[in-house]
């Protein structure tokens, strides 16, 4: 391998600016590609050509899709699946497999072609069924979920920048697994995380956030191949991009290698093997200078190659590549090569399984924890509640303070539960005591259960997803609720991919006070409620907070948001502890039941339940108070329970929440009364802001009396 300084700039590398860095390796074009194992290299080259053909045929048949990456990165796929990665297609959930994430998810036919060729359970009929109804080959890769299962897909990608950011979390989970479970006698975790990104991924700011995190925590098991084809969708990359990506990543603390011919199979192989072997505390970026849409001469190397513009030329391109007239062609030789490759991988898997069996016998306690993580087993709801003592009813505290106690009982009960914060542990109060801090240096270790993300909320969301994709851990992360907007893209994917991630968002309303409207969420909770499959729980007091945490752990089919107060709230003493805790699980329950004929139902959530209770006691014995900490959970209850809590016979209904009122009409009806905050807040002490905006029992009483008159 020839190593040169970056100053030897590749001609035409418009997305890269020359610089004088001395630590970036450059491997020049036209390197000898067949010096070692020529038969293997030839087989991989043939497979790359045939993978191009599969992408052409499927995208042409679908009349939609993205040709550019599958054609331009074919050699990377050949090396990854045919040589460099360790996996077992027959055991796609093997815990020590290498992971591959296609961050540039629009190029999904790249992944589907290679999964099929490599021997995963992805039949050719499904490859042909690309982008069709109920196919295993959707437009962008989707993590296996209740809708369908595409084995070998390690992350839901498509939103650019998310995949590489997920990989920081996956790599961190791998490091954590090795630190927790490997012993001097047995190594059961030593995998690598591979990722392909394009210019679009690296232009998105979240990739910078996550890449800085990966470098700072020395995630040297992360290997990123940058498909540097100098093209974005609208224009050539130089139209919007002039920074030197390699130098930027070197500054972050990554090892950077440039392959001036990103189609050179041996060069790719050598670079990957070097990256795998180099445990130097630095994540690796291999910049592969490629030609987008390679094989379709009419569009290759231009932004027209990005999408389906090349479809019109597919038939001629296939001929020029030497492919037969038969569409979706994979040669017997290629299948045979990858069958042999699979057999070799199965041998490696069997060796690992023997080590794993010996490890389990020698480490029964660790084996139980690990198996529970694999099987997603957590203590029952009753067991979790039993582990959380009842709160002192003489002390009114903020739900974030209650959460600081509950989270530690949860951590004691769920060994693979981890937490973290975007530079706000002191405010969000979600630190696991005695859990240690994750990472390197400054007293941190890879066994640490508290992750410090820095001021990187978007990356935190993606990294949490990465921890969850890895398949062992129950991750949670915290920041102020108003900053949840930085995380929305990651939250959406977590809900779509059915990842059991827990979000701890504190400082939940105008009650934040002096920080003013920039930090006072009024629309945020309702905006989060709009996500399908996201449970948004806003507890009213410490016992409801316990219920919220338990509900989150018990839900394994999607994420949960815990919305907690900055300010103190009253302990609700009108309902038993068990009623409150169990009531959270059902989404809503009766706090105060009417003593005479039911006249009106007041529905409240979070810090406003205390006001509803006080108001009802003054308004009369015909008033019912319902606490509704979670609309989504209540909506999932059967009709009988809904009728029990909100009887249809009572049309006089009032809601109260320190946020926008729109979602509440679903429960109070168009003739109901909503008391809320439909404008931005102000800077003043929190109690004054609450009073100014009518979040008091006195204002509620006045509004209800007028409504009932």
N, C-alpha and C positions, 0 to 999 in steps of 0.2 A: 504494500500500500504506500502510495506517495503522499506525503504530507506537505502542504504549502501554507503560507500565510494567506489571510483573506485578501491581502493587497493584490493578489493575482486574480483580479476580477474576471468573472465569466462575461464574455462578450454578449451583450443584449440582455443582461440580467437587470431589467429596468426597475424591478421591485427592490433591488439591493443596491445600496450606496457603498462605494469602496471606503475602507477605513484601514487603520494601521494596527488593528488588534493582533496580538501574537499568540492567542490561545485558541483560535478557531481553526479546525482542520479543514482543508479543502482537498477533495479527491478529484483530479481533473478528468475531463471527458476522454473517451476512447481507452479507458483502462482495459488491460487484458482481462477478458471475462471468462475464459475457458481454461485457465491454467490449472485449476483444481476441480476435480470431479466433473469433467466436461459432460458426461452423460446426464448428471443431475441438472447442470445448468441448461442443457438443451431441453430437458423435460420441462423445466420451469418456464423457459421461453415459449415453448409450445403451449403450455397451459395458459400463459398470459395472453397469447393470441386468441385462444379459444374463449377465455373469459371476456375478452373484448367482443367476440362474436355473440356471446350470450347477452351482453348488455345491449348491443345493437338490436338484436332480434326482439328482446322483451320491450324495449323502449319504443321500437317501431310498431310493435303489435298494440301496445297500450296507447299509442299516439300521444304520449306524454312522458315526462321524465327528464333526467339530466344525463346526457352522454359524456360530458367533458371529463369528469373525474374517473368513472370506470375505465375509460379508454386511456387516460393519461397516467393513471396510477396502477395499471395492470401488473407491472413488474413488482411493485411493492407487495401487492397481494400474493403473487406467486412465491415470493421469498418468505413472507410472514406465515402463510398457511402451509407452504411446501417445505419449509426449512427451519425457520427461526423460532416459531412459537411452540409451546408445549400445551397440549390439550388432548382430550379424548372425545371424538365426535359421538361415541356411543354413551358417554357419561357427561353430557354438556354442563351439568351442575357440579362437577368435580371441584372441590373447594380449593385445590392448589393449582387449578388451571391458570395459564396466562390469560389475561383479558385483552380483548381488542375492541376498541370503540371507534366507530367512524364518526368523528366530530362533524365532518362535512356531510351530514346525513342526507342531503339532497342527492348525493351520489350513491343511493342505496343499492342500485343494481351491482355495484362493486361488491358489496357485502354478500348479497344473495348469491351471486355467481360463485364466489369463493366458498361459501358455506356448502353449497351443493357439490362443488368439485371436491372439497375436502372430506366429504362423506357424512356430513350432518344429515339429520332426518328432514331434509328439504327437497322433496321430489322435483324432478324436472317439470312436471305438470304445474307445480306451484311457481317455478321460475317463469314459465310461460304465462302464468296468471298474474303477472306483475300489475299492481295498482288496481286490481279488480275486487269486486265485492266479496268480502269474507276470505280473501286470499291470505296466505302466510307471507306475502311479499308486498306489504303496504308501501305507499309512496315514500315514507321516511321510516327508518327502522324503529320498531316499537318493542320495548322490553316486554317479555312474556307476562301476560295478565289474564284477566277473566274473559277477555274478548277473543284472544287467540295466543298461540305460542309459536314463536319462530326460534327454534333452538340455535344458540350461538350468538344471539343478539344480547349484548351486555348492557345496553343503555338506550333509552328513547332519545333520539337525536334529530335535529332538524333546525331548531333555533340555534343560529351560528354562535360559536364560542362556548356553548353549554357542554359539549362533549369533552373537550380538553379540560374544562373546569371540573366536570364529573370525575375525570381521570385523576385529578389531584386528590379527590376524596377516596376513590378506589385504591390508589397507591397508598394513601394514609391508612386505610383499612387493612391493606396487606401488611404494612409495617407493624400495625397494632396486633394483627393476628400472629405474626411471627414472634413478636416480643412476648405475647401472652402465653402462647402454646408451645413453641419450640423449646426443647431441652438440650442439654449437652449431649445426650445420647440419641435423640431423635429430632430430625428436622422435617416438619410436616408442612411448613409454609416457606416457600422460596420463589414465589412466582414473580413475573414481570407484567407491567401494564403497558400496552401498546396503543397508539392513537394516530390517526391520520387527520391532519387539519389542512385547511386552505387559507388563502388570504382573508376570506370573509370571517373565518373563525378568529383570526389574529387581529383583525380590525375591531372586533367587538371588545369593549372594555373589560368585560367579565373575564376574558381569557388572560388579560394582564394581571388582574387581581389574583386569580387562581394560580397563575404561573409564579408570581412572587411568593405566594404561600408555599408552593411546592419546593421552590428553591430554599426558602428560609428554613423549612423543616427537613431539608436534605433528603427529599424523596427520590433517591437515585435508582429506584426500581421503575420509574416512569420514563418511557421512551416514546417520543413524539416524532413522527415523520411529517414534515411540512411539504405538502404538494405545491411547490413554488413554481407555478406556471405563468406568473405575471398577468393573470386575468381575473377580473371580477365580472359580474353579470352585465352591467351596463356598458362598461368600458374596459380597456386595458388597465391593469392595476396602477400604472404610473399616473393615470388621470386623477387618482385620489390618494395615492400612497407614495411617499418618498423616503420614509425612514428605512434604515438598515435593520431588518428583523433579527438577523443573526447577532449583530452587535447589541441590540436591545436585550435579547435573551442572555447573552453573555453577561451583560450588566446585572441582570436579575440573579445570576449565579448558576446558570445552566452550562453544561458542556455542549458546544455547538460544532457540528461537522457539516460541511457542504459537499454534496455530490454534484459536480457540475454536469453529470449525465445521470439524471434520475431514472433512466430506463436501463441502466447497467446492472444486471442481476448480481454479478459478483461484487460490485462495489456496494450495492445495497446490503447484501449478505454480510460482507466484511464489517460494514459500519454497524449493523445490528448486533453482530457477535461481539464487537468491541464494546458496544454500549451495555450489553448484558453482563459482560465480564468485569466492567469497571464500576466497582462499588466505592466510588470516591466521594459520596455525599452530594452529588449533583445530578438533578434530572437531566435527561439527554434530549437534544433536538438535532435531528438529521434533516438538513434542508436539501430536498431533492429537486433539482432543476428539471422540470418536465415540460412536455408539450401537451397542452390540453387537447382532448379530442383526437389523440394520436391514432392514426389509421384511416381517418376520413380527411383526405387531403384538402377538400374544398373549404373546410372550416377549421382544421387543426391549427392550434397556436393563436386563435382569435377568440374574442368574447362570444362570437356566434356559436362556438363549440360548447358553451356552458350548458345549454338546454337541449331542445330537440331539433334545432335547426339542421343538424347533420342527418336527420332521418331520411331526407330525400336522396341521400347519396349512399345509404347503407348497402344496397346490393352491390354496387361497384366496389365499395370499400371491402366488403367481405371477400370478393374475388381477389383484390389486390393483396389481401392478407393471406391468401392461399387457402381460405376456408371453402368447403364444398357447398353446393347449392342447398343442401339440406339445412334448414334453420335449426337453431339451438343445438349445434353440433359440439360434442365433446368426444375426442377420440378414445378408442380403447386403450391406447398407450397412456393417455393422461389419467384415465380412471385407474389403470393398473399401477401407475406411479403413486397416486394418492392412496390407493388401497395398501400398498407396501408401506407408505408413510404412516398410515393409520395403524398398521400392525406394529410398527416401531413405537409409536406413541402409546399403544396399548401395553406393550412390554414395560415401558417406563411407568405407566399408570399402575401396573401390577406390582412393580418394585416399590412404588410409593405406598400402595395399599398394604403391603407387608410391613413396611415401616410404621404405617398408621396403626395397624393392628397391634404391633408391639408397643407403640406409644400408648394406646388406650389401656392395655393391660398394666402398664407401669404408672399411668396417671389417671386413675379412675375419676377423681374429682374434676380435673380439667376436662376429661372426655365428656362428662355429663354436661358441663357448661357449654362446651363446643357443640355437642349434639342438639342441645336445646336451642342454640343459636341457629343451627342449620334448619331445624324443624320449626323455627319461630314459636317455640314453646315459652310461655311466660306463666307466672303464677295466676291462679284464677282471680276473678274480681273479688271474691270473698277473702281470699288469702291476702291480696294487696290491701284491702280495707283493714283487715285485722292487723296489718303491719304498721298502720298509720294511726297513732294515738289521737283521741279527740282533743280539740283545741279548748283552751281555757276561755270560758264564756265571759269572763270579767274583763277581757282585754280586746279592744277593737284594734285590728291591725289591717294593713293593706293586703290585698290578695297576692301581691308579689312577695310580701314578707311571709305569708302563709306558704306560698310556693317554695320559698327557700328551705322550709322545713320538709315539706312533702317530697321534694325532689330527692332528698337524701334517703328517705325511707324507700322510695322507688328504686334508687340506686342500690340499696342494700338487698332488695328483693330480686332485681333483674341485673345480674352481673355484667351483661354486655350492653347495658344502657350507658350512653355517653352523652355529655353535654358540651356546651361551648357558647361563646358570645363574641359579638363583633365589637370588642373593646368596651363592653359595658357591664362586666360582671358585677361591679360595685353598685350598679343601679338595678339591673335585671334580677339580681339575687338568685342566680341559678347555678351556683358553684357546688360541685360534688365534693364535700369535705372528705379529706383523706384519699381522694381519687387520683391525685397527682395531675400534672399538666402534660399534655401531649406534645411531643416534638424532641428537639435536640438543644443542648446548651441551656444555660440559665436554670439548671435544676430540672429541666423537662426530661421526659423519656417517652418511648413509643408505647408504654403501658398506660400512660396518663389518660384519664377519662374526661379531662377538661381541655377543650380545644380553644386556643386563642386565635381568632381569625383576623385580628386587626380590624381596621375600619373598611371592611370589604363585605358588605351585606349580600350583594349579588353572588359573589363567589361563595360565601357561606352557604347560601341556598343550594348552589350546585354541588358543593362539596358534601353537604348533608345527603343529597341525592346519591352521590358516589358511595358514601358509607353504606347507604341502604342497598344500592345495586350490588354491593359486594356480597351481601346475603347473610351476614352474621350479626351485625350490630343494630341496636335501636337508637338512632341518633336524634339529638335535640339541639336546637340552637336558639339564641336569644338576641333581641335588640329592642329598641323602642318600637311601639306599634306603628308610628308614623313612618318609620323607615322600612316597614314591610313592603312598601311600594318598590323599593330597590330589588326586592326578592320575588316579585310577582311572576316573572317568567319561570323561575325555578319551581315555585309553588305550583304553578299550572302543570308543569311536567310531572311533578310528584303525584298530583291528583290523577293525571292521565295514566301514569305508569303504576298506580296503586301502591306507592311506596309508603310504608308506615313511619313517616318522618313526623317529629313533634316540633312545632314552633312555639316558642315562649316569647310573646310580645307584650311588653309592659308599658305603663304610662299611657293608658288606653283611651283618654278622653280630654275634654277641656279642663278636667280636674288637674291636668299637668300644671296649669297655672302660669307662673311667671315667665316661663320660656316662650309663651305666646303662641300665636296661631300657626307658626311654622312647625311647632312641635306638638300641637293639639289635634289629634285625629278626630274628625267628625264624620267623614265619608268612608274611612278605611275599613271598619268592621263590615259595613254593608257591602263594600266592594269585594271583600273576601268571601262573604256569603254567596256571592254570585258563582263561585267556582263549583262545578260538580265534584262530588266526592271529597270535598274538604269539610271536615267538621270544625265549626268555629264555636268555641265554648268561652263564654264570658261569665265566670262565676261571681256570685253575689257576696260570698263570705268565705272564711277559711275552710269550712266543711265542704262547700261546693267546690272549692279549689282542689281538695283531696279527690272529690269525685271526678273533676276534670282530668287530673293526671291519670287516674285509674282508667277512665274511659279511653284516653289516648293510648295507653299501653295495651288495652284490650282490643283496640281496633287494629287489625293487621292488613286491611285492604285499602289503605289510603292514609293521607296525612291528617293531622289534627292541629288546630291553632288554639293556643291557650291565651286568652286576652285578659291581662291582669292590671290592677289599679296601682297608681303611684300612692294615692291617698288612702287613709284608713277608712274602713267600712264597718258598720255595725254587725255584730254577730246576730244572726237570725235565730231568736230563741223560741219562736212560735211554731217551729216544726222540729221534730226529733232529728238527731244527727243522721241516723240511718235513712230517714226519709229524704233528707237533703242530698246525701251522697248518692243514694240510688236514683233520686230524681234527676240528677245530672245525666246518668246513663240513659234515661228515657227522654232527655231533652227539655222536659217541663214537668212541673208538679205543683200541687196546691200547697202554698205556705200558710194562708189563712182561709179557712172555709167559712162560708156564710152561716149564720146561726138562725136566720129566718129565710123566707122565700128569696131566691137569688134575684137581685136587682141589676147587678153590674159586675163585670169581671175586669180587674185591672191586671194587665200583663206587663211585667217589667223584667229587666235583665241586668246583671252586673251591679254596679254601685247604685243603681236606681231602685232596686228591690227594697232597700231599707226605707226609701221615701214612700213607696207604694204601701208598705206595711203600716207606716205611721198614718198615712192618709186614710186608709181603709178603716182603721180603728176610730177615726173621728167621723167619717162619713156615715157609718151605720152598720147594723148587723147583717144587712143584706148584700154586703160586698165580699167578693172573693178576690184573693191575691194569688196570682200564678207567677212563679219564677220560671222564666224560659231561658236557661243558660245556653241552649243549643237548638236552634231552629231545625238543623239538619237531622239531628237525632229524634226530635219530636215528630218530624215529618215521616220518619221510618216506622213509627209505631202503628199498631193496628187501629182500625176505625173505632173499636170499642174504647181503647185507652184515650184516643183523641176526644171522643165524645164525653168521657168521664171528666177530663180536665177542662175542656171548652165545650160545654153542652150547647147544641144548636138552638135550644129553646131560649137561650139568653143572647139577644142581639146587641144589648148595650155593653160595649166593650171599649176599653181604654188601654193604650200602650204608653210606656215611658222608657226612653233610653236617651242617654247623652250622645246622640248621633243622629244621622238623617233618618227621617221617618218613613221613607218610601216602603221598605220591606215589611212594615208592620200592618199594612192594609190587608195582607194575606190572612191575618188572624183577627183583626178587629172589623174588617169589612169596610165597604165604602161609606157606610153610615157611622162608623166608629170614630173615636177620637184618638189622635196620635199626639203625644207630648214629647218633643225631642228638640234637636238642634240642627236646623237646616241652613246654617251659615257658619262661616269660619269664626274662630274664637278670638280672644284678646289676651294681652299680657297684663296679668294682675294675679294676686294670690288665688290659688285654686278655689277656695271657698267663695270668694267674691265672684269669680267667673261663673261658677255653678249657680250662684244666686241670680246674677245678671241674666243668665240664659234660662232661668226657670226650672232648674234641676233641684227643686226643693219640695218637701211635702206640702208646704203652704201653697205654692203655685199649683201643684197637682190638685189639691182640694178645691181651689178656686175654679180651675178648668173643669173638673168633674161636676161640680155643682151646676155650673152653667150648662154643661152638656146634658145633664139629667133633668134640668128644669123643663 
